Amino acid sequence: MKNTVNTSWAGNMKFDTEVSGHHIILDASKEVGGENAGPRPKELMLSALAGCTGMDVISILKKMKVEPEYFNIKIEADLTEEHPKVYSKLNIIYQFKGKDLDKEKLQKAIELSQEKYCGVSAMYKKAMDVTYEIILL
């Protein structure tokens, strides 16, 4: 199986990338010559991780008959100072709210995502430290 994206220059520092038939505008900040018309590519790497593990966790929790009222994933990433600037460490913060949430089931769903299912997390673990925490709101 092969994944393909098509990315076209849209002038200045802006690019239009087509992913699964959806268009995403990428751009740089005004400080470096962009127009701030879209997210930065490295930030989208964090979104990809959040989406990947989030879909896993929700799917697993549904099978466990656990439905949170609120579920949010916040990712904090440490960026190196020198070029090429890369992420050196990621921390995934899983935030849940709901009545009678079983923390053991939440933990199990996250562990399954992190250890077995989330391919984005698996790739990132080859390049940097990836940690996570669970917060019940």
VEXFITOR-198800 format. One record per atom (N, C-alpha, C): atom name; x, y, z negated. Coordinates in steps of 0.001 Angstrom, whole numbers, plus 500000, padded with zeros to 6 digits. Each point is the difference from the previous one (the first is absolute). Layout:
<pts>
PT  site      px      py      pz
PT    CA       X       Y       Z
...
</pts>
This chain:
<pts>
PT  site      px      py      pz
PT     N  500843  498825  500000
PT    CA  499157  501175  500000
PT     C  500889  501239  500000
PT     N  499577  501022  500695
PT    CA  500763  501238  500109
PT     C  499072  501176  499755
PT     N  500458  500969  499230
PT    CA  499277  501255  499816
PT     C  500686  501059  500846
PT     N  499197  500868  500609
PT    CA  500535  501070  500822
PT     C  499273  501291  499681
PT     N  500757  501080  499874
PT    CA  499408  501328  499900
PT     C  500565  500831  501135
PT     N  499239  500986  500418
PT    CA  500446  500889  501060
PT     C  500032  501409  499423
PT     N  501142  500670  500108
PT    CA  500168  501322  499408
PT     C  500491  500973  501055
PT     N  499233  501091  500188
PT    CA  500307  500991  501025
PT     C  500334  501341  499369
PT     N  501003  500645  500535
PT    CA  500375  501332  499549
PT     C  498889  500962  500380
PT     N  499576  500831  499057
PT    CA  498902  500945  500228
PT     C  500483  501444  499901
PT     N  501305  500208  500172
PT    CA  500564  501345  499941
PT     C  500592  500310  498641
PT     N  501032  500821  500010
PT    CA  500693  500412  498788
PT     C  500442  498758  499220
PT     N  499590  499836  498760
PT    CA  500380  498844  499181
PT     C  498823  499026  499835
PT     N  498944  500195  500759
PT    CA  498764  499237  499857
PT     C  499990  498788  500925
PT     N  499490  498896  499456
PT    CA  499830  498766  500773
PT     C  498609  499438  499747
PT     N  499436  499404  501044
PT    CA  498702  499334  499909
PT     C  500274  498508  500117
PT     N  499699  499268  498939
PT    CA  500232  498562  500028
PT     C  498664  499270  500007
PT     N  499906  499011  500859
PT    CA  498783  499194  500093
PT     C  500265  498647  499350
PT     N  499178  499716  498983
PT    CA  500127  498764  499237
PT     C  498641  499306  500002
PT     N  499931  498817  500564
PT    CA  498744  499233  500064
PT     C  498847  500833  500557
PT     N  500292  500837  500990
PT    CA  498967  500818  500624
PT     C  499676  501276  499246
PT     N  500694  500273  498912
PT    CA  499790  501211  499202
PT     C  501190  500933  500177
PT     N  499718  501287  500094
PT    CA  501067  500981  500174
PT     C  500348  500655  498673
PT     N  501293  500129  499763
PT    CA  500507  500684  498813
PT     C  501013  501031  500496
PT     N  499839  501230  499556
PT    CA  500956  501049  500336
PT     C  501085  500015  498932
PT     N  501245  499938  500424
PT    CA  501146  500112  499114
PT     C  500650  501355  500257
PT     N  500455  500647  498952
PT    CA  500647  501294  500191
PT     C  500951  500262  498841
PT     N  500879  500951  500211
PT    CA  500940  500430  498972
PT     C  499430  501233  499292
PT     N  500583  500320  498866
PT    CA  499587  501201  499272
PT     C  500475  501242  500734
PT     N  499413  501140  499677
PT    CA  500383  501262  500627
PT     C  501449  500355  499672
PT     N  500467  499570  498829
PT    CA  501369  500311  499572
PT     C  501059  499399  500929
PT     N  499655  498927  500687
PT    CA  500973  499361  500890
PT     C  499582  500086  501467
PT     N  499090  500926  500312
PT    CA  499658  500250  501397
PT     C  498711  499387  500501
PT     N  499271  499308  499125
PT    CA  498719  499434  500409
PT     C  498857  500969  499774
PT     N  498802  499510  500182
PT    CA  498801  500804  499803
PT     C  499144  499478  498847
PT     N  500475  498955  499329
PT    CA  499265  499363  498903
PT     C  498617  499529  500463
PT     N  499930  499451  501216
PT    CA  498729  499557  500580
PT     C  499655  498556  499653
PT     N  500878  499334  499257
PT    CA  499749  498612  499630
PT     C  501022  499545  498987
PT     N  499824  498770  499508
PT    CA  500929  499479  498994
PT     C  501377  499702  500588
PT     N  500970  499867  499108
PT    CA  501360  499637  500378
PT     C  500085  498480  500146
PT     N  500852  499505  500867
PT    CA  500109  498549  500206
PT     C  500339  499210  498743
PT     N  500941  500491  499192
PT    CA  500369  499232  498796
PT     C  498836  499915  499021
PT     N  499216  501072  499896
PT    CA  498837  499959  499116
PT     C  498988  498960  500469
PT     N  499881  499821  501307
PT    CA  499082  498981  500515
PT     C  500452  498595  499630
PT     N  501306  499830  499783
PT    CA  500488  498701  499518
PT     C  499378  499687  498641
PT     N  499848  501013  499166
PT    CA  499389  499807  498684
PT     C  498508  499704  500143
PT     N  499345  500678  500931
PT    CA  498582  499727  500263
PT     C  499799  498580  500497
PT     N  500908  499529  500838
PT    CA  499903  498630  500505
PT     C  500089  499002  498852
PT     N  500897  500252  499070
PT    CA  500131  499117  498840
PT     C  498738  500040  499150
PT     N  499489  501197  499722
PT    CA  498787  500126  499185
PT     C  498816  499299  500660
PT     N  499844  500186  501302
PT    CA  498901  499355  500708
PT     C  500129  498491  500013
PT     N  501203  499515  500213
PT    CA  500240  498551  500064
PT     C  499674  499333  498665
PT     N  500594  500489  498939
PT    CA  499769  499375  498697
PT     C  498586  500278  499510
PT     N  499452  501168  500305
PT    CA  498632  500315  499585
PT     C  498978  499071  500619
PT     N  500143  499708  501286
PT    CA  499080  499077  500665
PT     C  500115  498602  499410
PT     N  501241  499589  499710
PT    CA  500195  498696  499347
PT     C  499283  499941  498663
PT     N  500263  501001  499162
PT    CA  499467  499996  498634
PT     C  498474  499995  500015
PT     N  499387  500838  500809
PT    CA  498531  500041  500062
PT     C  499448  498668  500492
PT     N  500621  499416  501014
PT    CA  499545  498716  500522
PT     C  500076  498910  498924
PT     N  501104  499967  499276
PT    CA  500175  498988  498948
PT     C  499030  500238  498854
PT     N  499825  501262  499601
PT    CA  499071  500304  498902
PT     C  498569  499626  500369
PT     N  499613  500219  501258
PT    CA  498648  499613  500425
PT     C  499796  498499  499841
PT     N  501021  499211  500342
PT    CA  499908  498550  499834
PT     C  499908  499621  498529
PT     N  500582  500829  499128
PT    CA  499940  499772  498551
PT     C  498735  500590  499379
PT     N  499143  500600  500844
PT    CA  498756  500637  499550
PT     C  500272  501188  499076
PT     N  501069  500732  500328
PT    CA  500362  501208  499256
PT     C  499856  501183  500950
PT     N  499160  500972  499622
PT    CA  499791  501182  500835
PT     C  500261  501251  499171
PT     N  501164  500613  500159
PT    CA  500245  501240  499268
PT     C  499112  501126  500523
PT     N  499680  500943  499122
PT    CA  499256  501186  500432
PT     C  500918  500942  500765
PT     N  501273  499968  499630
PT    CA  501003  500891  500585
PT     C  501302  499233  500122
PT     N  500661  500154  501136
PT    CA  501298  499365  500211
PT     C  500842  500958  500827
PT     N  501160  500353  499484
PT    CA  500898  500929  500678
PT     C  501418  499453  499915
PT     N  500757  500241  501047
PT    CA  501391  499588  500019
PT     C  500847  501239  500226
PT     N  500873  500258  499052
PT    CA  500932  501123  500100
PT     C  501397  499402  500128
PT     N  500774  500500  500940
PT    CA  501362  499497  500168
PT     C  500979  501146  499803
PT     N  500932  499775  499097
PT    CA  501070  500961  499759
PT     C  501275  499407  500587
PT     N  500672  500787  500830
PT    CA  501187  499504  500693
PT     C  501173  500935  499766
PT     N  501131  499421  499640
PT    CA  501231  500765  499838
PT     C  500716  500062  501345
PT     N  500322  501213  500427
PT    CA  500663  500230  501274
PT     C  501458  500378  499741
PT     N  500903  499418  500759
PT    CA  501417  500335  499835
PT     C  500251  501447  500426
PT     N  501090  500574  499514
PT    CA  500340  501395  500298
PT     C  500705  500156  501345
PT     N  500781  498985  500384
PT    CA  500825  500110  501196
PT     C  499323  499363  501213
PT     N  500377  500492  501168
PT    CA  499472  499465  501257
PT     C  500692  498687  500350
PT     N  499321  499044  500549
PT    CA  498553  500020  500216
PT     C  499273  499838  498665
PT     N  499034  500876  499757
PT    CA  499244  499954  498755
PT     C  499039  498818  500052
PT     N  500187  499089  499066
PT    CA  499174  498787  499958
PT     C  499423  499836  498605
PT     N  498957  499204  499900
PT    CA  499452  499664  498692
PT     C  500926  499000  499329
PT     N  500346  500274  498765
PT    CA  500864  499090  499254
PT     C  499221  499176  498980
PT     N  498805  500467  499648
PT    CA  499171  499294  499023
PT     C  498553  500438  500173
PT     N  499081  499039  499871
PT    CA  498562  500291  500059
PT     C  499341  499469  498738
PT     N  499056  500754  499471
PT    CA  499160  499516  498908
PT     C  498548  500145  500432
PT     N  499279  498889  499972
PT    CA  498590  499976  500389
PT     C  499177  500076  498724
PT     N  499124  500990  499923
PT    CA  499146  500176  498826
PT     C  498569  499659  500413
PT     N  499511  498891  499486
PT    CA  498630  499553  500272
PT     C  499110  500565  498905
PT     N  499021  500817  500376
PT    CA  499095  500621  499034
PT     C  498593  499435  500196
PT     N  499419  499529  498903
PT    CA  498658  499409  500038
PT     C  499110  500663  498968
PT     N  498715  500055  500344
PT    CA  498991  500419  499044
PT     C  498784  499101  500212
PT     N  499367  499613  498923
PT    CA  498807  499176  500095
PT     C  499659  499387  498661
PT     N  498805  499468  499921
PT    CA  499529  499375  498762
PT     C  500537  498579  499898
PT     N  500504  499657  498843
PT    CA  500437  498638  499695
PT     C  500956  499418  501038
PT     N  500958  500803  500456
PT    CA  500985  499481  500946
PT     C  500949  499060  499272
PT     N  500196  498825  500566
PT    CA  500886  498998  499422
PT     C  501417  500291  500480
PT     N  500843  500494  499090
PT    CA  501361  500391  500385
PT     C  500805  498816  500524
PT     N  499731  498811  499505
PT    CA  500718  498820  500500
PT     C  499664  499736  501465
PT     N  498740  500196  500380
PT    CA  499614  499805  501398
PT     C  500610  501095  500885
PT     N  500031  501224  499489
PT    CA  500632  501082  500756
PT     C  501475  499676  500224
PT     N  500660  499557  498940
PT    CA  501417  499639  500070
PT     C  500229  498875  501011
PT     N  499144  498990  499964
PT    CA  500128  498853  500910
PT     C  499830  500435  501456
PT     N  499013  500864  500261
PT    CA  499766  500475  501367
PT     C  501203  500788  500512
PT     N  500568  500831  499144
PT    CA  501160  500802  500398
PT     C  501215  499103  500216
PT     N  500206  499049  499113
PT    CA  501127  499068  500166
PT     C  499892  499225  501312
PT     N  498801  499540  500336
PT    CA  499815  499280  501263
PT     C  500327  500901  501193
PT     N  499552  501249  499929
PT    CA  500318  500936  501075
PT     C  501506  500203  500102
PT     N  500640  500260  498877
PT    CA  501421  500321  499998
PT     C  500899  498800  500304
PT     N  499592  498828  499574
PT    CA  500863  498824  500149
PT     C  499686  499154  501241
PT     N  498769  500101  500513
PT    CA  499608  499077  501057
PT     C  499456  500662  501270
PT     N  499161  501017  499866
PT    CA  499240  500462  501151
PT     C  500465  501289  500676
PT     N  500435  500992  499260
PT    CA  500283  501314  500597
PT     C  501334  499991  500742
PT     N  499934  499958  501315
PT    CA  501194  499980  500829
PT     C  500787  501298  499939
PT     N  499309  501119  499804
PT    CA  500700  501283  499896
PT     C  500860  500009  498746
PT     N  499439  499561  498902
PT    CA  500759  499930  498755
PT     C  501187  499046  500138
PT     N  499787  498875  500638
PT    CA  501074  499023  500195
PT     C  501154  500618  500801
PT     N  499679  500779  501030
PT    CA  501048  500648  500788
PT     C  500751  501027  499165
PT     N  499256  500806  499246
PT    CA  500639  501051  499202
PT     C  500880  499410  498893
PT     N  499594  498854  499446
PT    CA  500800  499366  498941
PT     C  501365  499562  500511
PT     N  500128  499806  501303
PT    CA  501296  499639  500577
PT     C  500946  501194  500049
PT     N  499451  501208  499887
PT    CA  500807  501212  500138
PT     C  500146  500800  498711
PT     N  499109  499780  499022
PT    CA  500018  500837  498795
PT     C  499266  499308  498864
PT     N  500123  500573  498812
PT    CA  499244  499521  498854
PT     C  498549  500423  500143
PT     N  499083  499057  499811
PT    CA  498566  500292  500023
PT     C  499431  499516  498678
PT     N  499436  500922  499239
PT    CA  499387  499667  498719
PT     C  498540  500416  500042
PT     N  499245  499548  498997
PT    CA  498596  500421  499937
PT     C  499544  500046  498557
PT     N  498901  500713  499813
PT    CA  499349  500070  498689
PT     C  498499  500097  500199
PT     N  499266  499633  498972
PT    CA  498536  500031  500026
PT     C  499530  500988  498944
PT     N  499100  500883  500396
PT    CA  499438  500957  499058
PT     C  498487  499853  500031
PT     N  499408  499776  498845
PT    CA  498541  499992  499864
PT     C  499578  501392  499529
PT     N  499152  500633  500772
PT    CA  499555  501356  499674
PT     C  498740  500001  499163
</pts>
